[in-house]
Amino acid sequence: MRKFWLMAMAVMALTVGAQEVICHRGYWDTEGSAQNSIRSLVKADSIGAWGSEFDVWMTADGVLVVNHDASYQGVTIETAKWKQLKDMRLKNGEPLPTLDQMLECGKRLTTRLIVEMKPHKNKEQEKEAARRIVKMVKDKGLEDRVEYITFSYAGMKNLKEMAPLGTPVYYLNGELSPAQLAEIDMAGIDYSIKVMREHPQWIDEAHSLGMKVNVWTVNSDRDMEWCINYGVDFITTNAPERLQQKLAP
């Protein structure tokens, strides 16, 4: 029993205090920024955030567009053509960005790029979106700075198959245990704070399998402290500077 306790304490010592901050949809809750904007990516980098997450859809004519919801200003992205979207503006006045623009900006920064491929209703279109995303990342020379996340089980498998060996791919949906994801060689678990509070044992299980743990979207002080105390690896938040203050030595 003492040996087990000492091993558990050693694992905790390696994890607690080593958490990294990921900005949810970039650092958007600040002056001049907007969710999933170029500005939000630049701002995330400016505060030294480990990573910045953004969401990607593919239009009917094959353009990869950065936006969280399935539609923007009443236009459904996956069934629209780019000409229907290209003149739309974000709340901060920026044009609705493409993945190409986001990655071009990312090339000038150091923060890691957390690319969330959204679940498309048309699964063949989703598979093509995965192929185009991975190819664009390669063409931009960013393969070593990009990680992929998705709510789509099929999309997760497509990204894993298409991306270079060892590229971190995470599943967001929350119903699979770390052991189940380890069987298909996923990098770790990337689940909501609600799911993780219901299954806190998954943190140790994932770590014992050599997997990483991210929790989203962690905004309250109470949830931040819970994640810190449980030693998760990454914390995705809309309040990155407040979280950074809590993680500071």
Backbone as CSV, one residue per row, in Angstrom:
resi,resn,N_x,N_y,N_z,CA_x,CA_y,CA_z,C_x,C_y,C_z
1,MET,0.827,-1.202,0.000,0.000,0.000,0.000,0.865,1.258,0.000
2,ARG,1.934,1.249,0.820,2.817,2.416,0.871,3.480,2.649,-0.484
3,LYS,3.898,1.535,-1.158,4.525,1.669,-2.467,3.558,2.307,-3.462
4,PHE,2.304,1.871,-3.431,1.295,2.428,-4.334,1.093,3.912,-4.052
5,TRP,1.034,4.281,-2.752,0.834,5.678,-2.373,1.981,6.548,-2.867
6,LEU,3.227,6.045,-2.726,4.386,6.806,-3.172,4.375,7.001,-4.682
7,MET,3.956,5.951,-5.405,3.867,6.069,-6.860,2.807,7.092,-7.253
8,ALA,1.673,7.078,-6.547,0.605,8.027,-6.844,1.062,9.460,-6.593
9,MET,1.797,9.651,-5.505,2.299,10.987,-5.192,3.304,11.453,-6.237
10,ALA,4.109,10.516,-6.749,5.094,10.871,-7.778,4.402,11.319,-9.053
11,VAL,3.336,10.597,-9.424,2.575,10.985,-10.609,1.970,12.371,-10.419
12,MET,1.396,12.626,-9.228,0.799,13.921,-8.948,1.836,15.030,-9.032
13,ALA,3.027,14.764,-8.531,4.091,15.767,-8.555,4.484,16.122,-9.978
14,LEU,4.376,15.147,-10.885,4.726,15.399,-12.279,3.639,16.157,-13.017
15,THR,2.385,16.039,-12.536,1.280,16.631,-13.278,0.831,17.969,-12.712
16,VAL,0.617,18.033,-11.396,0.130,19.270,-10.806,1.155,20.377,-11.012
17,GLY,0.684,21.529,-11.465,1.587,22.653,-11.679,2.159,22.704,-13.084
18,ALA,1.884,21.661,-13.901,2.433,21.620,-15.253,1.356,21.892,-16.300
19,GLN,0.226,22.428,-15.873,-0.874,22.647,-16.812,-0.559,23.757,-17.802
20,GLU,-1.144,23.618,-18.992,-0.978,24.616,-20.041,-2.340,25.243,-20.363
21,VAL,-2.303,26.496,-20.796,-3.516,27.260,-21.084,-3.798,27.256,-22.581
22,ILE,-5.038,26.901,-22.936,-5.505,26.977,-24.321,-6.650,27.975,-24.380
23,CYS,-6.547,28.921,-25.289,-7.602,29.925,-25.459,-8.729,29.352,-26.315
24,HIS,-9.937,29.399,-25.800,-11.105,28.857,-26.479,-11.608,29.830,-27.541
25,ARG,-11.523,29.424,-28.801,-11.848,30.279,-29.948,-10.937,31.507,-29.981
26,GLY,-9.707,31.309,-29.552,-8.765,32.409,-29.435,-9.035,33.226,-28.193
27,TYR,-8.219,34.262,-27.967,-8.479,35.174,-26.857,-9.382,36.265,-27.393
28,TRP,-10.687,36.024,-27.259,-11.675,36.901,-27.881,-12.317,37.882,-26.907
29,ASP,-12.285,37.570,-25.610,-12.970,38.417,-24.625,-12.053,39.548,-24.178
30,THR,-11.657,40.353,-25.131,-10.756,41.467,-24.887,-10.977,42.504,-25.977
31,GLU,-10.588,43.729,-25.718,-10.891,44.830,-26.629,-10.351,44.585,-28.045
32,GLY,-11.197,44.808,-29.018,-10.803,44.705,-30.416,-10.800,43.304,-30.982
33,SER,-11.197,42.332,-30.174,-11.151,40.938,-30.621,-12.557,40.408,-30.877
34,ALA,-12.632,39.204,-31.411,-13.895,38.505,-31.638,-13.602,37.018,-31.714
35,GLN,-14.597,36.205,-31.422,-14.399,34.760,-31.455,-13.944,34.305,-32.836
36,ASN,-12.940,33.415,-32.841,-12.453,32.816,-34.089,-11.978,33.859,-35.103
37,SER,-11.406,34.926,-34.590,-10.875,35.968,-35.465,-9.355,35.886,-35.536
38,ILE,-8.787,36.526,-36.539,-7.336,36.642,-36.615,-6.812,37.356,-35.374
39,ARG,-7.504,38.404,-34.966,-7.115,39.154,-33.779,-7.094,38.250,-32.541
40,SER,-8.051,37.353,-32.417,-8.094,36.477,-31.240,-6.897,35.535,-31.206
41,LEU,-6.424,35.117,-32.374,-5.239,34.260,-32.444,-3.986,35.054,-32.061
42,VAL,-3.863,36.256,-32.602,-2.712,37.106,-32.278,-2.698,37.446,-30.794
43,LYS,-3.866,37.737,-30.239,-3.958,38.092,-28.822,-3.594,36.898,-27.941
44,ALA,-4.017,35.691,-28.323,-3.642,34.496,-27.562,-2.133,34.332,-27.527
45,ASP,-1.504,34.567,-28.660,-0.050,34.471,-28.737,0.622,35.549,-27.892
46,SER,0.041,36.743,-27.870,0.668,37.878,-27.177,0.736,37.681,-25.670
47,ILE,-0.162,36.869,-25.106,-0.130,36.631,-23.655,0.623,35.340,-23.314
48,GLY,1.198,34.703,-24.323,1.973,33.495,-24.079,1.152,32.251,-23.844
49,ALA,-0.090,32.230,-24.346,-0.914,31.025,-24.206,-0.262,29.867,-24.950
50,TRP,-0.306,28.685,-24.362,0.293,27.508,-24.984,-0.361,27.195,-26.314
51,GLY,-1.696,27.358,-26.365,-2.412,27.050,-27.598,-3.623,27.935,-27.790
52,SER,-4.099,27.980,-29.023,-5.297,28.738,-29.363,-6.171,27.861,-30.247
53,GLU,-7.412,27.671,-29.818,-8.329,26.775,-30.528,-9.218,27.555,-31.474
54,PHE,-9.519,26.973,-32.638,-10.487,27.572,-33.555,-11.181,26.472,-34.340
55,ASP,-12.350,26.815,-34.906,-13.271,25.840,-35.495,-13.304,25.953,-37.013
56,VAL,-13.398,24.807,-37.680,-13.310,24.801,-39.151,-14.471,24.031,-39.777
57,TRP,-15.092,24.646,-40.758,-16.095,24.026,-41.625,-15.592,24.073,-43.069
58,MET,-16.193,23.237,-43.931,-15.907,23.326,-45.353,-17.182,23.665,-46.109
59,THR,-17.088,24.661,-46.995,-18.233,25.041,-47.808,-18.497,23.982,-48.885
60,ALA,-19.630,24.122,-49.553,-20.000,23.177,-50.616,-19.012,23.210,-51.766
61,ASP,-18.320,24.338,-51.952,-17.329,24.421,-53.022,-15.894,24.307,-52.501
62,GLY,-15.738,23.742,-51.309,-14.419,23.312,-50.855,-13.556,24.335,-50.145
63,VAL,-14.125,25.452,-49.709,-13.352,26.454,-48.962,-13.468,26.167,-47.477
64,LEU,-12.333,26.152,-46.794,-12.295,25.891,-45.357,-12.459,27.206,-44.613
65,VAL,-13.545,27.303,-43.845,-13.948,28.544,-43.193,-13.880,28.381,-41.678
66,VAL,-13.404,29.419,-40.992,-13.284,29.378,-39.533,-14.513,30.028,-38.910
67,ASN,-15.309,29.213,-38.211,-16.495,29.702,-37.499,-16.971,28.606,-36.565
68,HIS,-17.572,28.977,-35.449,-18.021,27.948,-34.510,-19.345,27.317,-34.923
69,ASP,-20.360,28.126,-35.148,-21.685,27.586,-35.444,-21.769,27.053,-36.871
70,ALA,-22.783,26.205,-37.086,-22.977,25.629,-38.420,-23.343,26.684,-39.447
71,SER,-23.928,27.786,-38.978,-24.304,28.855,-39.899,-23.740,30.177,-39.404
72,TYR,-23.602,31.115,-40.340,-23.176,32.466,-39.979,-24.090,33.460,-40.666
73,GLN,-24.687,34.324,-39.848,-25.641,35.324,-40.350,-26.714,34.681,-41.222
74,GLY,-27.176,33.529,-40.753,-28.278,32.837,-41.419,-27.896,31.954,-42.583
75,VAL,-26.619,31.887,-42.912,-26.159,31.061,-44.042,-25.470,29.810,-43.506
76,THR,-25.970,28.634,-43.892,-25.369,27.374,-43.451,-24.088,27.132,-44.238
77,ILE,-22.982,27.029,-43.519,-21.675,27.046,-44.176,-21.448,25.824,-45.056
78,GLU,-21.777,24.628,-44.575,-21.422,23.436,-45.352,-22.266,23.257,-46.613
79,THR,-23.374,23.976,-46.718,-24.176,23.888,-47.940,-24.066,25.155,-48.793
80,ALA,-23.328,26.122,-48.313,-23.179,27.393,-49.038,-21.940,27.379,-49.915
81,LYS,-21.881,28.321,-50.856,-20.651,28.566,-51.604,-19.933,29.752,-50.976
82,TRP,-18.626,29.796,-51.165,-17.817,30.821,-50.518,-18.272,32.231,-50.888
83,LYS,-18.755,32.423,-52.095,-19.179,33.768,-52.514,-20.324,34.295,-51.651
84,GLN,-21.065,33.376,-50.994,-22.152,33.800,-50.109,-21.638,34.256,-48.747
85,LEU,-20.388,33.951,-48.447,-19.839,34.220,-47.120,-18.701,35.236,-47.111
86,LYS,-18.031,35.395,-48.237,-16.744,36.094,-48.255,-16.818,37.555,-47.845
87,ASP,-17.985,38.191,-47.974,-18.102,39.606,-47.616,-18.653,39.824,-46.204
88,MET,-18.892,38.724,-45.483,-19.431,38.845,-44.125,-18.340,39.285,-43.154
89,ARG,-18.756,39.976,-42.095,-17.819,40.523,-41.118,-18.094,39.962,-39.728
90,LEU,-17.014,39.847,-38.952,-17.132,39.469,-37.549,-17.516,40.698,-36.724
91,LYS,-17.768,40.485,-35.441,-18.200,41.583,-34.576,-17.139,42.669,-34.437
92,ASN,-15.870,42.318,-34.635,-14.813,43.326,-34.523,-14.475,43.968,-35.878
93,GLY,-15.256,43.646,-36.898,-15.060,44.257,-38.207,-14.196,43.468,-39.163
94,GLU,-13.528,42.425,-38.676,-12.706,41.598,-39.567,-13.594,40.802,-40.516
95,PRO,-13.065,40.449,-41.692,-13.782,39.502,-42.548,-13.866,38.127,-41.888
96,LEU,-14.921,37.401,-42.209,-15.016,36.010,-41.768,-13.782,35.282,-42.295
97,PRO,-12.941,34.698,-41.414,-11.655,34.180,-41.877,-11.746,32.786,-42.490
98,THR,-10.834,32.512,-43.381,-10.641,31.162,-43.901,-9.531,30.480,-43.107
99,LEU,-9.453,29.163,-43.216,-8.359,28.440,-42.568,-7.025,28.876,-43.150
100,ASP,-6.984,29.131,-44.437,-5.752,29.589,-45.072,-5.231,30.860,-44.390
101,GLN,-6.111,31.802,-44.147,-5.713,33.048,-43.487,-5.274,32.808,-42.046
102,MET,-5.971,31.923,-41.352,-5.645,31.639,-39.957,-4.258,30.995,-39.864
103,LEU,-3.974,30.052,-40.742,-2.675,29.377,-40.707,-1.556,30.316,-41.141
104,GLU,-1.826,31.175,-42.112,-0.816,32.158,-42.515,-0.445,33.050,-41.345
105,CYS,-1.439,33.465,-40.586,-1.176,34.258,-39.390,-0.395,33.427,-38.374
106,GLY,-0.810,32.175,-38.195,-0.151,31.301,-37.228,1.321,31.074,-37.513
107,LYS,1.705,31.150,-38.773,3.117,30.959,-39.141,4.012,32.012,-38.511
108,ARG,3.455,33.171,-38.211,4.245,34.267,-37.643,4.255,34.243,-36.115
109,LEU,3.527,33.306,-35.534,3.362,33.253,-34.085,4.026,32.003,-33.522
110,THR,3.934,31.835,-32.208,4.519,30.649,-31.576,3.487,29.764,-30.878
111,THR,2.293,30.300,-30.590,1.278,29.499,-29.923,0.892,28.297,-30.787
112,ARG,0.574,27.170,-30.150,0.132,25.997,-30.902,-1.277,26.228,-31.433
113,LEU,-1.541,25.629,-32.587,-2.808,25.816,-33.273,-3.670,24.578,-33.065
114,ILE,-4.765,24.755,-32.347,-5.666,23.647,-32.025,-6.850,23.720,-32.983
115,VAL,-6.834,22.882,-33.989,-7.814,22.937,-35.073,-8.972,21.988,-34.767
116,GLU,-10.144,22.560,-34.546,-11.332,21.733,-34.334,-12.102,21.604,-35.646
117,MET,-12.133,20.404,-36.187,-12.958,20.146,-37.362,-14.374,19.868,-36.895
118,LYS,-15.320,20.673,-37.346,-16.703,20.534,-36.922,-17.363,19.320,-37.593
119,PRO,-18.310,18.686,-36.917,-19.021,17.552,-37.527,-19.953,18.026,-38.643
120,HIS,-19.707,17.550,-39.838,-20.548,17.884,-40.978,-21.667,16.861,-41.109
121,LYS,-22.830,17.298,-41.546,-23.932,16.359,-41.767,-23.596,15.393,-42.897
122,ASN,-22.965,15.895,-43.925,-22.525,15.062,-45.052,-21.153,14.484,-44.711
123,LYS,-21.096,13.188,-44.425,-19.857,12.581,-43.939,-18.792,12.469,-45.025
124,GLU,-19.189,12.380,-46.288,-18.192,12.415,-47.355,-17.555,13.800,-47.442
125,GLN,-18.376,14.821,-47.258,-17.838,16.182,-47.232,-16.916,16.353,-46.026
126,GLU,-17.290,15.789,-44.893,-16.449,15.869,-43.697,-15.100,15.185,-43.920
127,LYS,-15.130,14.028,-44.585,-13.876,13.329,-44.880,-12.996,14.163,-45.799
128,GLU,-13.606,14.797,-46.781,-12.844,15.670,-47.680,-12.315,16.891,-46.925
129,ALA,-13.108,17.397,-45.987,-12.638,18.515,-45.161,-11.398,18.105,-44.380
130,ALA,-11.416,16.906,-43.802,-10.252,16.420,-43.060,-9.029,16.345,-43.968
131,ARG,-9.220,15.819,-45.175,-8.103,15.702,-46.114,-7.537,17.078,-46.465
132,ARG,-8.424,18.025,-46.730,-7.961,19.362,-47.123,-7.300,20.107,-45.958
133,ILE,-7.828,19.918,-44.762,-7.226,20.556,-43.588,-5.805,20.044,-43.392
134,VAL,-5.640,18.727,-43.387,-4.320,18.127,-43.172,-3.345,18.557,-44.269
135,LYS,-3.828,18.582,-45.504,-2.953,18.995,-46.617,-2.535,20.457,-46.475
136,MET,-3.468,21.316,-46.101,-3.139,22.732,-45.966,-2.122,22.956,-44.847
137,VAL,-2.307,22.256,-43.744,-1.343,22.354,-42.641,0.045,21.928,-43.110
138,LYS,0.107,20.849,-43.887,1.394,20.390,-44.425,1.988,21.427,-45.363
139,ASP,1.173,21.945,-46.267,1.663,22.918,-47.247,2.178,24.195,-46.580
140,LYS,1.621,24.529,-45.423,2.057,25.725,-44.694,3.272,25.456,-43.807
141,GLY,3.705,24.194,-43.733,4.855,23.853,-42.896,4.564,23.908,-41.417
142,LEU,3.300,23.599,-41.037,2.887,23.739,-39.643,2.561,22.407,-38.965
143,GLU,2.984,21.315,-39.550,2.605,20.012,-39.008,3.055,19.799,-37.567
144,ASP,4.191,20.408,-37.193,4.693,20.215,-35.833,4.072,21.169,-34.825
145,ARG,3.161,22.058,-35.285,2.535,23.013,-34.373,1.015,22.901,-34.327
146,VAL,0.470,21.884,-34.974,-0.979,21.738,-35.051,-1.430,20.470,-34.333
147,GLU,-2.529,20.592,-33.593,-3.218,19.443,-33.017,-4.666,19.502,-33.481
148,TYR,-5.297,18.326,-33.567,-6.659,18.254,-34.084,-7.622,17.767,-33.009
149,ILE,-8.813,18.359,-32.995,-9.877,17.921,-32.105,-11.180,17.886,-32.893
150,THR,-12.117,17.033,-32.470,-13.403,16.958,-33.157,-14.422,16.213,-32.304
151,PHE,-15.697,16.558,-32.501,-16.803,15.820,-31.885,-17.198,14.608,-32.731
152,SER,-16.714,14.517,-33.940,-17.108,13.457,-34.863,-16.205,12.236,-34.697
153,TYR,-16.796,11.084,-34.396,-15.998,9.861,-34.263,-15.363,9.488,-35.597
154,ALA,-16.148,9.565,-36.674,-15.603,9.265,-38.005,-14.528,10.284,-38.377
155,GLY,-14.779,11.542,-38.052,-13.800,12.578,-38.347,-12.509,12.388,-37.580
156,MET,-12.625,11.956,-36.332,-11.446,11.668,-35.521,-10.585,10.603,-36.188
157,LYS,-11.226,9.544,-36.657,-10.484,8.463,-37.303,-9.877,8.923,-38.630
158,ASN,-10.598,9.758,-39.359,-10.056,10.285,-40.615,-8.820,11.148,-40.360
159,LEU,-8.903,12.041,-39.383,-7.766,12.908,-39.072,-6.573,12.083,-38.609
160,LYS,-6.823,11.063,-37.804,-5.742,10.209,-37.322,-5.055,9.495,-38.481
161,GLU,-5.845,9.033,-39.431,-5.308,8.306,-40.584,-4.552,9.221,-41.542
162,MET,-5.030,10.455,-41.700,-4.476,11.348,-42.715,-3.291,12.174,-42.221
163,ALA,-3.280,12.497,-40.940,-2.207,13.335,-40.400,-0.933,12.507,-40.223
164,PRO,0.232,13.161,-40.161,1.489,12.431,-39.953,1.459,11.613,-38.658
165,LEU,2.152,10.503,-38.657,2.228,9.640,-37.492,2.683,10.442,-36.281
166,GLY,1.962,10.291,-35.185,2.315,10.996,-33.959,1.605,12.321,-33.765
167,THR,0.854,12.773,-34.775,0.104,14.016,-34.621,-0.985,13.835,-33.570
168,PRO,-1.051,14.703,-32.559,-2.098,14.558,-31.546,-3.492,14.785,-32.125
169,VAL,-4.369,13.814,-31.916,-5.771,13.918,-32.312,-6.616,13.570,-31.088
170,TYR,-7.577,14.417,-30.764,-8.395,14.239,-29.569,-9.877,14.203,-29.934
171,TYR,-10.614,13.448,-29.141,-12.061,13.300,-29.317,-12.771,14.107,-28.235
172,LEU,-13.827,14.829,-28.615,-14.473,15.780,-27.714,-15.794,15.304,-27.122
173,ASN,-16.373,14.262,-27.657,-17.773,13.981,-27.355,-18.033,13.540,-25.922
174,GLY,-17.105,12.795,-25.322,-17.206,12.530,-23.895,-17.743,11.180,-23.468
175,GLU,-18.130,10.313,-24.411,-18.724,9.043,-23.997,-17.734,7.884,-23.942
176,LEU,-16.520,8.069,-24.438,-15.532,6.990,-24.474,-14.502,7.167,-23.368
177,SER,-14.162,6.076,-22.705,-13.167,6.111,-21.642,-11.768,6.232,-22.240
178,PRO,-10.786,6.620,-21.437,-9.413,6.639,-21.934,-8.974,5.288,-22.501
179,ALA,-9.352,4.196,-21.847,-8.965,2.870,-22.338,-9.526,2.610,-23.728
180,GLN,-10.761,3.020,-23.966,-11.366,2.823,-25.281,-10.646,3.657,-26.345
181,LEU,-10.269,4.871,-25.988,-9.549,5.714,-26.943,-8.116,5.220,-27.146
182,ALA,-7.527,4.666,-26.116,-6.173,4.113,-26.244,-6.146,2.960,-27.234
183,GLU,-7.234,2.209,-27.317,-7.310,1.077,-28.237,-7.206,1.515,-29.695
184,ILE,-7.608,2.746,-29.976,-7.509,3.251,-31.350,-6.418,4.322,-31.447
185,ASP,-5.536,4.349,-30.450,-4.296,5.140,-30.494,-4.543,6.644,-30.543
186,MET,-5.521,7.123,-29.763,-5.729,8.557,-29.647,-4.739,9.151,-28.646
187,ALA,-4.476,10.444,-28.786,-3.473,11.102,-27.942,-3.942,11.277,-26.508
188,GLY,-5.263,11.342,-26.324,-5.768,11.559,-24.973,-7.246,11.843,-24.993
189,ILE,-7.740,12.395,-23.872,-9.145,12.771,-23.780,-9.242,14.294,-23.736
190,ASP,-10.292,14.807,-24.331,-10.502,16.250,-24.425,-11.992,16.485,-24.191
191,TYR,-12.363,16.487,-22.909,-13.782,16.465,-22.552,-14.192,17.705,-21.760
192,SER,-15.490,17.941,-21.726,-16.027,19.101,-21.023,-15.820,18.968,-19.521
193,ILE,-15.869,20.095,-18.835,-15.733,20.082,-17.376,-16.871,19.273,-16.752
194,LYS,-18.044,19.308,-17.346,-19.171,18.524,-16.823,-18.859,17.031,-16.869
195,VAL,-18.370,16.559,-18.014,-18.023,15.141,-18.153,-16.915,14.756,-17.185
196,MET,-15.894,15.597,-17.068,-14.758,15.254,-16.213,-15.122,15.264,-14.740
197,ARG,-16.017,16.128,-14.334,-16.467,16.107,-12.944,-17.259,14.836,-12.646
198,GLU,-17.928,14.302,-13.657,-18.669,13.044,-13.490,-17.737,11.840,-13.516
199,HIS,-16.564,11.976,-14.161,-15.620,10.863,-14.298,-14.195,11.305,-13.928
200,PRO,-13.969,11.772,-12.712,-12.623,12.256,-12.366,-11.562,11.160,-12.432
201,GLN,-11.992,9.896,-12.295,-11.042,8.783,-12.353,-10.413,8.658,-13.738
202,TRP,-11.044,9.240,-14.746,-10.487,9.167,-16.092,-9.163,9.922,-16.214
203,ILE,-8.926,10.883,-15.341,-7.666,11.633,-15.400,-6.495,10.713,-15.089
204,ASP,-6.572,10.001,-13.976,-5.503,9.060,-13.625,-5.422,7.916,-14.629
205,GLU,-6.588,7.460,-15.114,-6.592,6.370,-16.092,-5.862,6.788,-17.359
206,ALA,-6.151,7.995,-17.830,-5.487,8.496,-19.039,-3.985,8.615,-18.818
207,HIS,-3.591,9.189,-17.706,-2.161,9.349,-17.431,-1.457,7.998,-17.311
208,SER,-2.136,7.015,-16.719,-1.520,5.690,-16.592,-1.318,5.019,-17.944
209,LEU,-2.102,5.456,-18.942,-1.986,4.925,-20.301,-1.070,5.779,-21.179
210,GLY,-0.426,6.776,-20.566,0.468,7.650,-21.319,-0.259,8.672,-22.162
211,MET,-1.515,8.969,-21.809,-2.340,9.894,-22.572,-2.437,11.233,-21.858
212,LYS,-2.736,12.273,-22.623,-2.924,13.609,-22.089,-4.407,13.863,-21.808
213,VAL,-4.655,14.892,-20.977,-6.024,15.254,-20.608,-6.217,16.756,-20.796
214,ASN,-7.213,17.114,-21.610,-7.638,18.511,-21.705,-9.073,18.604,-21.205
215,VAL,-9.395,19.726,-20.578,-10.756,19.972,-20.103,-11.223,21.324,-20.642
216,TRP,-12.476,21.365,-21.102,-13.063,22.595,-21.660,-14.483,22.763,-21.147
217,THR,-15.117,23.889,-21.299,-14.526,25.211,-21.350,-14.563,25.713,-19.915
218,VAL,-13.390,25.933,-19.343,-13.217,26.129,-17.907,-13.105,27.629,-17.633
219,ASN,-14.185,28.217,-17.117,-14.226,29.667,-16.950,-14.343,30.135,-15.498
220,SER,-14.989,29.354,-14.655,-15.164,29.790,-13.269,-13.908,29.491,-12.452
221,ASP,-13.692,30.269,-11.403,-12.564,30.018,-10.500,-12.652,28.619,-9.918
222,ARG,-13.851,28.213,-9.567,-14.052,26.889,-8.962,-13.616,25.780,-9.911
223,ASP,-13.997,25.879,-11.178,-13.625,24.845,-12.143,-12.135,24.897,-12.476
224,MET,-11.578,26.100,-12.546,-10.136,26.219,-12.776,-9.361,25.512,-11.663
225,GLU,-9.740,25.779,-10.430,-9.033,25.189,-9.293,-9.212,23.680,-9.258
226,TRP,-10.390,23.199,-9.665,-10.626,21.753,-9.725,-9.653,21.113,-10.724
227,CYS,-9.527,21.699,-11.892,-8.631,21.161,-12.920,-7.169,21.205,-12.471
228,ILE,-6.795,22.300,-11.849,-5.423,22.416,-11.360,-5.137,21.355,-10.309
229,ASN,-6.046,21.186,-9.372,-5.839,20.226,-8.291,-5.818,18.781,-8.784
230,TYR,-6.557,18.502,-9.851,-6.584,17.142,-10.391,-5.443,16.883,-11.371
231,GLY,-4.667,17.903,-11.679,-3.476,17.684,-12.496,-3.731,17.392,-13.949
232,VAL,-4.796,17.989,-14.525,-5.003,17.811,-15.969,-3.873,18.522,-16.712
233,ASP,-3.647,18.128,-17.941,-2.502,18.663,-18.699,-2.801,20.007,-19.345
234,PHE,-4.013,20.151,-19.874,-4.384,21.366,-20.591,-5.748,21.837,-20.095
235,ILE,-5.909,23.144,-20.020,-7.178,23.734,-19.608,-7.582,24.745,-20.673
236,THR,-8.728,24.503,-21.297,-9.234,25.407,-22.331,-10.231,26.373,-21.703
237,THR,-10.048,27.665,-21.960,-10.806,28.675,-21.233,-11.077,29.909,-22.080
238,ASN,-12.121,30.655,-21.684,-12.388,31.972,-22.248,-11.734,33.078,-21.429
239,ALA,-11.090,32.707,-20.325,-10.461,33.684,-19.429,-8.995,33.303,-19.210
240,PRO,-8.188,33.353,-20.261,-6.825,32.823,-20.163,-5.918,33.577,-19.198
241,GLU,-6.055,34.883,-19.109,-5.159,35.625,-18.216,-5.472,35.342,-16.747
242,ARG,-6.732,35.181,-16.422,-7.090,34.815,-15.046,-6.566,33.423,-14.701
243,LEU,-6.667,32.520,-15.648,-6.129,31.178,-15.430,-4.618,31.205,-15.295
244,GLN,-3.951,31.980,-16.119,-2.500,32.110,-16.014,-2.080,32.608,-14.631
245,GLN,-2.845,33.525,-14.069,-2.535,34.029,-12.739,-2.641,32.923,-11.698
246,LYS,-3.637,32.057,-11.849,-3.814,30.946,-10.905,-2.692,29.911,-11.042
247,LEU,-2.152,29.768,-12.242,-1.106,28.790,-12.478,0.295,29.326,-12.174
248,ALA,0.392,30.642,-11.987,1.711,31.236,-11.753,2.301,30.734,-10.442
249,PRO,3.627,30.451,-10.423,4.264,29.960,-9.196,4.216,30.999,-8.077
